[in-house]
């Protein structure tokens, strides 16, 4: 059951299978995760969603985004993804699903839970479930067995609910064929583009300029702005102040010994004769015969590397078949089993894998062990320097903050700590244009301050800040003379756009009437939905308009609005895709359409559940604005 859920990666249900989230916890680590807290983020039909649950869900989403973007994630990105709202909504929807499953009297047996957990690879050793590994992993991540098994039971319950609600969703052959034809058909068009930059409007009179300004004053209102001074405590600036002794390195090595353990490994070479279609028995037999001939050649004295360079069908052939050093898990099971059973310098019998037939020669066997301190000392030293520098930066920032609480301003603190006092230019809600890595977070803190008030410590991308607002500039409508050039540019742009639109409309009308357009139309040749249009380039809006027309339509109803102007076209040829290609891919097409149907059904169903439910979100967790 769980395997089916995991395979359905595009399905809505994946969002709510906490078993997958739990696995993320296992790999990334989560601080102690306790149940039974009385604090709450929301209630769903009287059932409490705990703050701890929300925090864990929030952190799981942040970690997911962090892996996607790499490294630290800015406040701006988290706001863009609406992580706070998304985390809470996922928990609310999960609770609604569990309550719905209960209303259907769905149940999961203990045997089903046990089988599901036993099938999770991280709890297995040598391909079999290991209770010691299971309990140790959960304990290492602050999670009780009872809690984890409860979550797995819920996951299976949700899978049964999915089967019950969406099990009858089907896609007919005709639906799939229509979709395939729509997505893969090609068309040829004749088109003309009309860019405002190609049109010259009449000069703008002073009277029109003034009228435009008077009627659009609000469009030229400035945003509120502030100018700030700030101190920045960057760990990188404290690197030179910290010292890491040999004893520090040795102690860290001993405390983190598990990080430096290495499994049993071998250094090996191989020769591959491909036979990757197991059902082609003749090809498999021929490959086996060829590998046996090569084995005899090597046993007769031919160099393994020379034979590999000449006959192996693996990319490693150019390096004499060298695969380097690898652990068991790095190779497919039959290959690893054979390689790790060999002695140093021993040549294997032919080994069959899904890739074909192999000969393996083990050059060296490296037993399980721990990397010696000498090999990892520099990396540990660097990590300790970063940690100590971060602590030093925090301590300095904390002391500086205490000084501001005692009445010192940032100028005085700057002198005491010999730190540069940075000053920004005026900036708006997006933050300073330079000097700060996450301007939006900096701006949010700055705009919340009174003039000359010092902020609390603000952490932005691993650096700490103390900010004080030096000056403010309120929102205002500037006089015409101050924005004359902007008003004039806006009017000229609108006038040129109107001329371009009128010309496009005239050409389209002529095409509809079968008249001479007076315009040279560009012939594109055939093209599909994706990619650029021949002779015209990448014009997504024009491509969408072309492929949105019905089978009997050749002209759009209106000129197509493009990023830079307008487009007019007529379709001169349509070509449907090869039906044989559809037949080869029809099962994937049906699956995609079935997933789309399920997602649409789920969206509507969940909206209905929410409308009927009594959902109370605590004020601290309600979306602002």
ChimeraX attribute file (.defattr): number of C-alpha atoms within 10 A of each C-alpha:
attribute: neighborCount
match mode: 1-to-1
recipient: residues
	/A:1	12
	/A:2	21
	/A:3	10
	/A:4	9
	/A:5	19
	/A:6	15
	/A:7	10
	/A:8	14
	/A:9	12
	/A:10	14
	/A:11	18
	/A:12	18
	/A:13	21
	/A:14	19
	/A:15	15
	/A:16	19
	/A:17	22
	/A:18	18
	/A:19	22
	/A:20	17
	/A:21	17
	/A:22	21
	/A:23	13
	/A:24	15
	/A:25	20
	/A:26	18
	/A:27	11
	/A:28	11
	/A:29	15
	/A:30	17
	/A:31	11
	/A:32	13
	/A:33	14
	/A:34	12
	/A:35	12
	/A:36	7
	/A:37	12
	/A:38	10
	/A:39	11
	/A:40	17
	/A:41	22
	/A:42	25
	/A:43	17
	/A:44	19
	/A:45	14
	/A:46	11
	/A:47	15
	/A:48	18
	/A:49	21
	/A:50	18
	/A:51	17
	/A:52	19
	/A:53	19
	/A:54	22
	/A:55	16
	/A:56	18
	/A:57	22
	/A:58	19
	/A:59	17
	/A:60	20
	/A:61	19
	/A:62	20
	/A:63	19
	/A:64	14
	/A:65	18
	/A:66	16
	/A:67	12
	/A:68	10
	/A:69	11
	/A:70	10
	/A:71	11
	/A:72	14
	/A:73	18
	/A:74	17
	/A:75	15
	/A:76	14
	/A:77	15
	/A:78	15
	/A:79	12
	/A:80	9
	/A:81	13
	/A:82	12
	/A:83	19
	/A:84	20
	/A:85	14
	/A:86	14
	/A:87	20
	/A:88	23
	/A:89	14
	/A:90	16
	/A:91	22
	/A:92	22
	/A:93	18
	/A:94	20
	/A:95	19
	/A:96	20
	/A:97	21
	/A:98	16
	/A:99	15
	/A:100	15
	/A:101	20
	/A:102	13
	/A:103	9
	/A:104	10
	/A:105	8
	/A:106	14
	/A:107	14
	/A:108	15
	/A:109	10
	/A:110	11
	/A:111	9
	/A:112	15
	/A:113	20
	/A:114	13
	/A:115	13
	/A:116	18
	/A:117	21
	/A:118	17
	/A:119	15
	/A:120	16
	/A:121	12
	/A:122	17
	/A:123	20
	/A:124	17
	/A:125	13
	/A:126	7
	/A:127	10
	/A:128	12
	/A:129	18
	/A:130	14
	/A:131	13
	/A:132	11
	/A:133	14
	/A:134	18
	/A:135	14
	/A:136	14
	/A:137	18
	/A:138	19
	/A:139	14
	/A:140	14
	/A:141	17
	/A:142	17
	/A:143	22
	/A:144	17
	/A:145	15
	/A:146	9
	/A:147	14
	/A:148	16
	/A:149	17
	/A:150	12
	/A:151	17
	/A:152	24
	/A:153	22
	/A:154	23
	/A:155	27
	/A:156	22
	/A:157	22
	/A:158	24
	/A:159	20
	/A:160	18
	/A:161	21
	/A:162	19
	/A:163	12
	/A:164	13
	/A:165	13
	/A:166	17
	/A:167	11
	/A:168	8
	/A:169	13
	/A:170	15
	/A:171	17
	/A:172	10
	/A:173	14
	/A:174	9
	/A:175	13
	/A:176	21
	/A:177	17
	/A:178	11
	/A:179	14
	/A:180	20
	/A:181	16
	/A:182	16
	/A:183	15
	/A:184	18
	/A:185	17
	/A:186	18
	/A:187	19
	/A:188	21
	/A:189	23
	/A:190	16
	/A:191	19
	/A:192	18
	/A:193	22
	/A:194	22
	/A:195	18
	/A:196	21
	/A:197	12
	/A:198	12
	/A:199	16
	/A:200	14
	/A:201	16
	/A:202	9
	/A:203	10
	/A:204	13
	/A:205	10
	/A:206	10
	/A:207	8
	/A:208	12
	/A:209	15
	/A:210	15
	/A:211	11
	/A:212	15
	/A:213	20
	/A:214	11
	/A:215	9
	/A:216	12
	/A:217	14
	/A:218	12
	/A:219	10
	/A:220	16
	/A:221	13
	/A:222	14
	/A:223	14
	/A:224	15
	/A:225	20
	/A:226	23
	/A:227	20
	/A:228	24
	/A:229	20
	/A:230	22
	/A:231	21
	/A:232	23
	/A:233	25
	/A:234	21
	/A:235	21
	/A:236	14
	/A:237	14
	/A:238	18
	/A:239	18
	/A:240	10
	/A:241	10
	/A:242	16
	/A:243	13
	/A:244	14
	/A:245	11
	/A:246	11
	/A:247	9
	/A:248	13
	/A:249	21
	/A:250	16
	/A:251	12
	/A:252	16
	/A:253	19
	/A:254	12
	/A:255	10
	/A:256	12
	/A:257	14
	/A:258	10
	/A:259	11
	/A:260	16
	/A:261	13
	/A:262	14
	/A:263	15
	/A:264	14
	/A:265	22
	/A:266	24
	/A:267	19
	/A:268	21
	/A:269	24
	/A:270	25
	/A:271	29
	/A:272	26
	/A:273	23
	/A:274	22
	/A:275	22
	/A:276	15
	/A:277	12
	/A:278	13
	/A:279	9
	/A:280	10
	/A:281	11
	/A:282	11
	/A:283	16
	/A:284	20
	/A:285	13
	/A:286	14
	/A:287	20
	/A:288	21
	/A:289	14
	/A:290	14
	/A:291	25
	/A:292	17
	/A:293	12
	/A:294	22
	/A:295	21
	/A:296	11
	/A:297	14
	/A:298	16
	/A:299	12
	/A:300	9
	/A:301	8
	/A:302	13
	/A:303	12
	/A:304	22
	/A:305	21
	/A:306	16
	/A:307	19
	/A:308	24
	/A:309	18
	/A:310	12
	/A:311	16
	/A:312	24
	/A:313	16
	/A:314	17
	/A:315	12
	/A:316	18
	/A:317	22
	/A:318	15
	/A:319	13
	/A:320	20
	/A:321	26
	/A:322	20
	/A:323	14
	/A:324	13
	/A:325	16
	/A:326	16
	/A:327	16
	/A:328	16
	/A:329	10
	/A:330	11
	/A:331	12
	/A:332	12
	/A:333	12
	/A:334	12
	/A:335	20
	/A:336	18
	/A:337	13
	/A:338	17
	/A:339	28
	/A:340	18
	/A:341	11
	/A:342	18
	/A:343	15
	/A:344	16
	/A:345	13
	/A:346	14
	/A:347	20
	/A:348	18
	/A:349	15
	/A:350	19
	/A:351	18
	/A:352	21
	/A:353	16
	/A:354	13
	/A:355	15
	/A:356	21
	/A:357	25
	/A:358	25
	/A:359	26
	/A:360	26
	/A:361	24
	/A:362	22
	/A:363	18
	/A:364	17
	/A:365	18
	/A:366	14
	/A:367	11
	/A:368	12
	/A:369	12
	/A:370	13
	/A:371	13
	/A:372	12
	/A:373	15
	/A:374	8
	/A:375	10
	/A:376	13
	/A:377	16
	/A:378	12
	/A:379	11
	/A:380	19
	/A:381	20
	/A:382	14
	/A:383	15
	/A:384	19
	/A:385	21
	/A:386	17
	/A:387	15
	/A:388	19
	/A:389	22
	/A:390	23
	/A:391	15
	/A:392	20
	/A:393	23
	/A:394	20
	/A:395	13
	/A:396	16
	/A:397	23
	/A:398	17
	/A:399	14
	/A:400	24
	/A:401	21
	/A:402	13
	/A:403	16
	/A:404	19
	/A:405	13
	/A:406	9
	/A:407	10
	/A:408	15
	/A:409	17
	/A:410	25
	/A:411	15
	/A:412	15
	/A:413	19
	/A:414	17
	/A:415	11
	/A:416	11
	/A:417	12
	/A:418	9
	/A:419	14
	/A:420	13
	/A:421	16
	/A:422	15
	/A:423	16
	/A:424	18
	/A:425	15
	/A:426	17
	/A:427	20
	/A:428	21
	/A:429	17
	/A:430	14
	/A:431	24
	/A:432	21
	/A:433	14
	/A:434	10
	/A:435	11
	/A:436	18
	/A:437	15
	/A:438	20
	/A:439	21
	/A:440	19
	/A:441	19
	/A:442	22
	/A:443	20
	/A:444	14
	/A:445	18
	/A:446	29
	/A:447	20
	/A:448	11
	/A:449	15
	/A:450	14
	/A:451	16
	/A:452	15
	/A:453	16
	/A:454	22
	/A:455	20
	/A:456	18
	/A:457	19
	/A:458	17
	/A:459	16
	/A:460	20
	/A:461	15
	/A:462	15
	/A:463	20
	/A:464	22
	/A:465	21
	/A:466	23
	/A:467	26
	/A:468	25
	/A:469	23
	/A:470	18
	/A:471	15
	/A:472	16
	/A:473	14
	/A:474	9
	/A:475	11
	/A:476	12
	/A:477	14
	/A:478	14
	/A:479	12
	/A:480	16
	/A:481	9
	/A:482	10
	/A:483	14
	/A:484	15
	/A:485	11
	/A:486	14
	/A:487	21
	/A:488	20
	/A:489	13
	/A:490	13
	/A:491	19
	/A:492	18
	/A:493	16
	/A:494	14
	/A:495	19
	/A:496	21
	/A:497	23
	/A:498	16
	/A:499	18
	/A:500	23
	/A:501	22
	/A:502	15
	/A:503	18
	/A:504	26
	/A:505	19
	/A:506	15
	/A:507	22
	/A:508	24
	/A:509	17
	/A:510	14
	/A:511	16
	/A:512	14
	/A:513	10
	/A:514	9
	/A:515	11
	/A:516	9
	/A:517	16
	/A:518	9
	/A:519	12
	/A:520	9
	/A:521	15
	/A:522	15
	/A:523	18
	/A:524	17
	/A:525	15
	/A:526	16
	/A:527	19
	/A:528	17
	/A:529	17
	/A:530	12
	/A:531	12
	/A:532	14
	/A:533	20
	/A:534	15
	/A:535	11
	/A:536	14
	/A:537	10
	/A:538	13
	/A:539	15
	/A:540	16
	/A:541	14
	/A:542	23
	/A:543	18
	/A:544	13
	/A:545	19
	/A:546	23
	/A:547	17
	/A:548	12
	/A:549	14
	/A:550	9
	/A:551	8
	/A:552	6
	/A:553	12
	/A:554	17
	/A:555	21
	/A:556	18
	/A:557	14
	/A:558	15
	/A:559	25
	/A:560	22
	/A:561	15
	/A:562	15
	/A:563	11
	/A:564	13
	/A:565	20
	/A:566	24
	/A:567	26
	/A:568	27
	/A:569	26
	/A:570	20
	/A:571	18
	/A:572	15
	/A:573	13
	/A:574	15
	/A:575	14
	/A:576	13
	/A:577	15
	/A:578	11
	/A:579	12
	/A:580	9
	/A:581	10
	/A:582	17
	/A:583	12
	/A:584	10
	/A:585	11
	/A:586	17
	/A:587	14
	/A:588	12
	/A:589	20
	/A:590	20
	/A:591	15
	/A:592	16
	/A:593	19
	/A:594	19
	/A:595	21
	/A:596	15
	/A:597	16
	/A:598	21
	/A:599	17
	/A:600	13
	/A:601	16
	/A:602	18
	/A:603	13
	/A:604	11
	/A:605	13
	/A:606	15
	/A:607	13
	/A:608	11
	/A:609	15
	/A:610	14
	/A:611	10
	/A:612	10
	/A:613	13
	/A:614	13
	/A:615	17
	/A:616	14
	/A:617	17
	/A:618	11
	/A:619	10
	/A:620	9
	/A:621	15
	/A:622	14
	/A:623	10
	/A:624	6
	/A:625	3
